Amino acid sequence: ISAPRPPRPAPKPAPRTSPSRARARPAPPPAPPGTRSAPPPQPTAPVYGTIGTAPGSTYAEASCPDL
């Protein structure tokens, strides 16, 4: 008689999101009814020098030096 099969291993948890996505700001709370919808706030990126002035520099390179 063959031995009973071992129980199936538990499913692995879903992979966690990358730290860059985890640091993203949560969505702003919805405005109360009757108020005008304001434009979404622009994400503030750390400024390294002046963004867009160096030749060949891009917004991603200026705001994410670890790329």
Backbone hydrogen bonds, N-H to C=O, Kabsch-Sander energy under -0.5 kcal/mol:
donor,donor_aa,acceptor,acceptor_aa,energy
21,R,18,S,-0.6
22,A,18,S,-2.2
23,R,19,P,-2.0
24,A,21,R,-1.1
35,T,32,P,-1.5
38,A,36,R,-0.6
45,A,43,P,-0.6
48,Y,46,P,-0.6
49,G,47,V,-0.7
51,I,49,G,-0.5
53,T,50,T,-1.2
54,A,50,T,-0.7
57,S,54,A,-1.8
62,A,58,T,-2.4
63,S,59,Y,-2.3
64,C,60,A,-2.4
67,L,64,C,-1.5
